[in-house]
Amino acid sequence: MPQRPSNGDPQHGTAPAGIFPICTARIGLDGRILEASPTLYGLLDISAGSLAGKYFIDIFPTTLEIDESSLRARLLDGELPCYDSDRRAVTSSGRELRLRVVFCLERHPATGKPSSLTAIIDDTTSVRAANDALREADAARREMAQRLTTAQENERTRIARELHDDIGQSLAILRIQMMRAGRPVSGMPGKLHPSLPELSETLKGIAHKVSRLSHQLHSSELEYLGLATAVQSHCREFTEKFKIPVNCVCQNIPAELDRLLALALLRVIQETLHNAAKYSQAASIEVKLTGSPTQLWLQIADDGVGFDVEEARLAAGLGLISMRERIKLAGGEFVLESKPGKGTRISAQVPLVQDGHPEKSL
């Protein structure tokens, strides 16, 4: 790779933005720096000549706890044409650099004996930072996939248990009762088994459980009546079930919305209300969903006990992570605000999508 040309201050070798400097230094066999290129001084943001006489390893220590003495010996013996090393350095402003250094041997032109080393120094800080970010993102995705898989299996287990232990047993008991309907209880001639009207009420209760379970898995109201109706219906059911009043306001919500966007907002509302019922001890909850020609805003606030947001980020549950990811995938922003004793507020803003395409703004 060619050396980056200097531009500006000749002492510092300042280069155009976006061009990575490749710097050089000549090092004596005792490890002291004999001279360095202007770009190296520019990289470290120090005055020209200030590196002379200093030990190279003191300015550019290795990033790994390894002994390079054997590589250096092989280089001096002519067994290696060069070797490379990962190094780091700190600029005068305190910024840490991550470097790749290639050491090559220079020989005396008359005697052919080793005279010095040339170090070619490449600033790889931004590249390594990008690689680290990619590795962290990949690890986060793997963790998310594992947690989602676990959550999915737990949900399937819950549904199977509810179908078998609750609804299944209720249906089995109902079948037996229907076979005995109106007959005297054995050994108790004055007492009859439930009549058909009573069994009808039992069947009605079972049907309600099936409907509730189906509604949790898929909202037909969202599909056929739109987001506003689905949100208002869920808030009403939540109030009836948990006895926590929810003031729900939906304004200017388009009747036709991208299905995944509408589902994302509904799931965020459902998860937030579920968390409020489970943890917040709230006396009331406000849900406000408003729209404009270009975006939708969602705000959910309760007057509960609140919590420490920083601690929640460190030990975020799957519910909070899924809410953030849903809004992020919709191209929006998600904000969680809470303090102990001050309640909790969740805000989300998403671009309006209609028929699978973002609404264009003028």
C-alpha positions as CSV (number, residue, x, y, z in Angstrom):
1,M,0.0,0.0,0.0
2,P,1.4,3.5,-0.8
3,Q,2.3,5.8,1.9
4,R,-0.4,8.5,2.5
5,P,0.8,11.9,1.3
6,S,1.0,14.6,3.9
7,N,-1.3,17.6,3.7
8,G,-1.2,20.7,5.8
9,D,1.2,20.9,8.7
10,P,4.5,19.3,7.5
11,Q,5.5,18.4,11.0
12,H,2.3,16.5,11.7
13,G,1.7,15.1,8.2
14,T,-2.1,15.8,8.5
15,A,-3.9,13.8,5.8
16,P,-7.3,14.3,4.1
17,A,-10.2,12.9,6.1
18,G,-11.1,9.3,5.3
19,I,-7.5,8.3,4.2
20,F,-5.7,5.9,6.6
21,P,-2.1,6.8,7.2
22,I,0.7,4.3,6.6
23,C,3.6,5.5,8.6
24,T,7.2,4.3,8.9
25,A,9.9,4.4,11.5
26,R,13.6,3.2,11.5
27,I,14.6,1.4,14.6
28,G,18.1,0.5,15.8
29,L,19.0,-3.0,16.8
30,D,18.8,-2.0,20.4
31,G,15.1,-1.2,19.9
32,R,15.4,2.6,19.9
33,I,13.7,4.8,17.3
34,L,16.2,6.4,15.0
35,E,13.8,8.4,12.8
36,A,10.2,8.5,11.9
37,S,8.1,9.7,9.0
38,P,6.0,12.9,9.3
39,T,2.8,10.9,9.0
40,L,3.7,9.0,12.2
41,Y,4.1,12.2,14.2
42,G,0.8,13.3,12.6
43,L,-0.9,10.1,13.7
44,L,0.2,10.5,17.3
45,D,-0.3,14.3,17.1
46,I,3.1,15.1,18.5
47,S,5.9,17.3,17.4
48,A,8.4,16.1,14.9
49,G,11.6,14.6,16.3
50,S,10.1,13.8,19.7
51,L,10.3,10.0,19.1
52,A,14.0,9.9,18.5
53,G,15.9,7.9,21.0
54,K,12.8,6.3,22.6
55,Y,12.2,2.6,22.7
56,F,9.7,1.6,20.1
57,I,8.0,-0.9,22.4
58,D,7.4,1.9,25.0
59,I,5.5,4.0,22.4
60,F,3.9,1.0,20.6
61,P,3.4,-1.8,23.1
62,T,1.9,-5.1,21.9
63,T,-1.8,-5.7,22.3
64,L,-1.3,-9.3,23.3
65,E,0.9,-10.8,26.0
66,I,3.3,-12.5,23.7
67,D,7.0,-12.7,23.4
68,E,8.2,-11.6,19.9
69,S,11.9,-12.2,20.7
70,S,12.0,-15.5,18.7
71,L,10.4,-13.8,15.7
72,R,12.9,-10.9,16.0
73,A,15.8,-13.4,16.3
74,R,14.7,-15.3,13.1
75,L,14.4,-12.0,11.3
76,L,18.0,-11.0,12.3
77,D,19.2,-14.4,11.3
78,G,17.7,-14.0,7.8
79,E,15.1,-16.8,8.3
80,L,12.2,-14.4,7.9
81,P,11.9,-11.5,5.4
82,C,9.6,-9.7,7.8
83,Y,7.0,-10.3,10.5
84,D,4.0,-8.4,11.7
85,S,2.6,-7.5,15.1
86,D,-0.5,-6.0,16.6
87,R,0.3,-2.9,18.5
88,R,-1.4,0.0,20.2
89,A,-0.5,3.6,20.9
90,V,-2.0,6.7,22.6
91,T,-2.2,10.1,20.9
92,S,-1.4,13.3,22.7
93,S,-5.2,13.8,23.2
94,G,-5.5,10.5,24.9
95,R,-7.2,8.6,22.0
96,E,-6.1,5.0,21.8
97,L,-5.0,3.6,18.4
98,R,-4.9,0.0,17.3
99,L,-2.1,-0.6,14.8
100,R,-0.7,-3.3,12.5
101,V,3.1,-3.1,12.4
102,V,5.3,-4.9,9.9
103,F,9.0,-5.2,10.8
104,C,11.6,-5.6,8.0
105,L,15.4,-6.0,8.4
106,E,17.7,-3.5,6.8
107,R,21.3,-4.5,6.1
108,H,24.5,-2.5,5.8
109,P,25.2,-2.0,2.0
110,A,28.9,-2.7,2.4
111,T,29.1,-5.5,5.0
112,G,25.6,-7.0,4.5
113,K,25.2,-7.2,8.3
114,P,21.9,-6.2,10.0
115,S,22.0,-2.5,10.6
116,S,18.4,-1.5,11.6
117,L,14.8,-2.4,11.3
118,T,12.1,-0.6,9.3
119,A,8.6,-0.6,10.9
120,I,5.7,0.0,8.6
121,I,2.8,1.1,10.7
122,D,-0.8,0.9,9.5
123,D,-3.6,2.6,11.6
124,T,-6.4,-0.1,11.8
125,T,-8.3,1.6,14.6
126,S,-11.6,2.2,12.7
127,V,-11.4,-1.2,11.0
128,R,-10.9,-3.1,14.2
129,A,-13.7,-1.0,15.9
130,A,-16.0,-2.0,13.1
131,N,-15.1,-5.6,13.4
132,D,-15.6,-5.5,17.2
133,A,-19.0,-3.9,16.6
134,L,-19.9,-6.6,14.1
135,R,-18.9,-9.3,16.6
136,E,-20.9,-7.7,19.4
137,A,-23.9,-7.4,17.1
138,D,-23.6,-11.0,16.0
139,A,-23.4,-12.1,19.6
140,A,-26.5,-10.0,20.4
141,R,-28.3,-11.6,17.5
142,R,-27.4,-15.1,18.7
143,E,-28.5,-14.3,22.2
144,M,-31.8,-12.8,20.9
145,A,-32.4,-15.9,18.7
146,Q,-31.8,-18.2,21.7
147,R,-34.1,-16.1,24.0
148,L,-36.8,-16.0,21.3
149,T,-36.6,-19.7,20.8
150,T,-36.9,-20.3,24.5
151,A,-39.8,-17.9,24.8
152,Q,-41.6,-19.6,21.9
153,E,-41.2,-23.0,23.5
154,N,-42.4,-21.6,26.8
155,E,-45.4,-20.1,25.1
156,R,-46.2,-23.4,23.3
157,T,-45.9,-25.2,26.6
158,R,-48.3,-22.7,28.3
159,I,-50.8,-23.1,25.5
160,A,-50.6,-26.9,25.5
161,R,-51.0,-26.9,29.3
162,E,-54.0,-24.6,29.1
163,L,-55.6,-26.7,26.3
164,H,-55.0,-30.0,28.2
165,D,-55.3,-29.2,31.8
166,D,-58.1,-26.6,31.6
167,I,-60.1,-26.7,28.4
168,G,-59.5,-30.4,27.7
169,Q,-60.6,-31.5,31.2
170,S,-63.5,-29.1,31.1
171,L,-64.7,-30.7,27.9
172,A,-64.3,-34.2,29.3
173,I,-66.3,-33.3,32.4
174,L,-68.9,-31.6,30.2
175,R,-69.3,-34.8,28.1
176,I,-69.9,-36.9,31.2
177,Q,-72.4,-34.4,32.5
178,M,-74.2,-34.3,29.2
179,M,-74.5,-38.1,29.2
180,R,-76.0,-37.9,32.7
181,A,-78.1,-34.8,32.1
182,G,-81.3,-34.7,34.1
183,R,-80.7,-38.2,35.7
184,P,-80.8,-38.7,39.5
185,V,-77.4,-38.7,41.2
186,S,-76.5,-42.3,42.2
187,G,-77.6,-42.9,45.8
188,M,-79.2,-39.5,45.9
189,P,-82.7,-39.8,44.3
190,G,-83.6,-36.3,45.2
191,K,-80.7,-34.7,43.5
192,L,-80.3,-34.5,39.7
193,H,-77.3,-34.0,37.5
194,P,-77.0,-30.6,35.8
195,S,-79.8,-29.9,33.3
196,L,-79.1,-28.8,29.7
197,P,-79.5,-25.1,30.4
198,E,-76.8,-25.4,33.1
199,L,-74.6,-27.3,30.8
200,S,-75.1,-24.7,28.2
201,E,-73.6,-22.1,30.5
202,T,-70.7,-24.3,31.2
203,L,-70.1,-24.7,27.5
204,K,-70.4,-21.0,27.1
205,G,-67.6,-20.5,29.6
206,I,-65.3,-23.0,27.8
207,A,-66.0,-21.3,24.5
208,H,-65.0,-18.0,26.1
209,K,-61.7,-19.5,27.2
210,V,-61.0,-20.8,23.7
211,S,-61.8,-17.4,22.3
212,R,-59.5,-15.6,24.7
213,L,-56.7,-18.0,23.9
214,S,-57.2,-17.5,20.2
215,H,-57.3,-13.8,20.6
216,Q,-54.0,-13.8,22.4
217,L,-52.4,-15.6,19.5
218,H,-54.1,-13.6,16.7
219,S,-56.2,-10.5,16.8
220,S,-59.1,-10.8,14.3
221,E,-60.1,-7.2,15.3
222,L,-56.8,-5.9,14.0
223,E,-57.2,-7.8,10.8
224,Y,-60.8,-6.8,10.0
225,L,-61.5,-3.6,12.0
226,G,-58.1,-1.8,12.1
227,L,-55.5,-0.8,14.7
228,A,-57.6,1.8,16.5
229,T,-60.5,-0.7,17.2
230,A,-58.0,-3.4,18.2
231,V,-56.2,-1.1,20.7
232,Q,-59.5,0.1,22.2
233,S,-60.8,-3.4,22.6
234,H,-57.7,-4.7,24.2
235,C,-57.6,-1.7,26.7
236,R,-61.2,-2.4,27.6
237,E,-60.6,-6.1,28.1
238,F,-57.5,-5.3,30.2
239,T,-59.6,-3.0,32.5
240,E,-62.2,-5.7,32.9
241,K,-59.7,-8.3,33.8
242,F,-57.3,-6.5,36.0
243,K,-59.6,-3.7,37.4
244,I,-57.1,-1.1,36.4
245,P,-58.7,1.8,34.5
246,V,-57.1,2.5,31.1
247,N,-57.8,5.8,29.4
248,C,-57.4,5.0,25.8
249,V,-57.3,7.7,23.1
250,C,-56.8,6.9,19.4
251,Q,-56.7,9.8,17.0
252,N,-56.2,10.2,13.2
253,I,-55.3,6.5,12.8
254,P,-55.5,5.5,9.1
255,A,-57.9,2.7,8.4
256,E,-55.4,1.0,6.1
257,L,-52.0,0.4,7.6
258,D,-49.2,-1.9,6.8
259,R,-50.1,-5.2,8.7
260,L,-46.7,-5.7,10.3
261,L,-46.5,-2.0,11.5
262,A,-50.0,-2.3,13.0
263,L,-49.1,-5.6,14.7
264,A,-45.9,-4.2,16.1
265,L,-47.8,-1.3,17.8
266,L,-50.5,-3.6,19.1
267,R,-47.9,-6.0,20.6
268,V,-46.0,-3.2,22.2
269,I,-49.3,-2.0,23.9
270,Q,-50.2,-5.5,25.0
271,E,-46.7,-6.2,26.4
272,T,-46.6,-2.8,28.2
273,L,-50.0,-3.3,29.8
274,H,-49.1,-6.9,30.8
275,N,-45.9,-5.6,32.5
276,A,-48.0,-2.8,34.2
277,A,-50.4,-5.3,35.6
278,K,-47.6,-7.6,36.8
279,Y,-45.2,-5.1,38.3
280,S,-46.3,-1.5,38.4
281,Q,-49.1,-1.6,41.1
282,A,-50.6,1.3,39.0
283,A,-53.9,2.8,39.8
284,S,-54.5,4.1,36.3
285,I,-52.9,3.9,32.8
286,E,-52.9,6.3,29.9
287,V,-52.7,4.9,26.3
288,K,-52.5,7.5,23.5
289,L,-52.1,6.6,19.8
290,T,-52.1,9.5,17.4
291,G,-51.3,9.8,13.7
292,S,-50.2,12.4,11.1
293,P,-49.8,12.1,7.4
294,T,-46.2,10.8,7.8
295,Q,-46.0,9.0,11.2
296,L,-47.6,7.5,14.3
297,W,-46.9,8.3,17.9
298,L,-47.6,5.9,20.8
299,Q,-47.4,7.0,24.5
300,I,-48.2,4.7,27.4
301,A,-47.9,6.0,31.0
302,D,-48.8,4.6,34.4
303,D,-48.7,6.0,37.9
304,G,-47.2,2.9,39.4
305,V,-44.1,2.3,41.5
306,G,-41.6,2.7,38.6
307,F,-38.1,1.3,38.4
308,D,-34.5,2.1,37.7
309,V,-34.1,2.2,33.9
310,E,-30.3,1.6,34.0
311,E,-30.7,-1.6,36.0
312,A,-33.5,-2.7,33.6
313,R,-31.1,-2.2,30.6
314,L,-28.5,-4.4,32.2
315,A,-31.0,-7.2,32.9
316,A,-33.6,-6.5,30.2
317,G,-36.2,-9.2,29.9
318,L,-37.4,-10.6,26.6
319,G,-40.6,-8.4,26.7
320,L,-38.6,-5.1,26.8
321,I,-36.2,-6.4,24.2
322,S,-39.0,-7.5,21.9
323,M,-40.7,-4.1,22.1
324,R,-37.5,-2.3,21.2
325,E,-36.9,-4.6,18.3
326,R,-40.4,-4.4,17.0
327,I,-40.2,-0.6,16.8
328,K,-36.7,-0.7,15.4
329,L,-37.7,-3.1,12.7
330,A,-40.6,-0.7,11.8
331,G,-38.0,2.0,11.3
332,G,-39.0,3.9,14.5
333,E,-37.7,5.1,17.8
334,F,-38.5,3.6,21.2
335,V,-37.9,5.5,24.5
336,L,-38.4,4.1,28.0
337,E,-38.6,6.5,31.0
338,S,-39.1,5.5,34.6
339,K,-38.0,6.3,38.1
340,P,-38.7,4.6,41.4
341,G,-41.9,6.0,42.8
342,K,-42.5,8.1,39.6
343,G,-44.3,5.7,37.3
344,T,-43.3,4.6,33.9
345,R,-43.7,6.1,30.4
346,I,-43.1,4.4,27.1
347,S,-42.9,6.4,23.9
348,A,-42.6,5.2,20.3
349,Q,-42.5,7.0,17.0
350,V,-42.7,5.1,13.7
351,P,-42.9,6.3,10.1
352,L,-46.3,5.8,8.6
353,V,-46.4,2.9,6.1
354,Q,-49.3,2.2,3.8
355,D,-49.7,-0.7,1.5
356,G,-46.1,-1.8,2.3
357,H,-44.5,1.5,1.3
358,P,-43.4,4.4,3.5
359,E,-45.5,7.5,3.0
360,K,-43.4,10.1,1.1
361,S,-43.1,13.5,2.6
362,L,-43.0,16.6,0.4
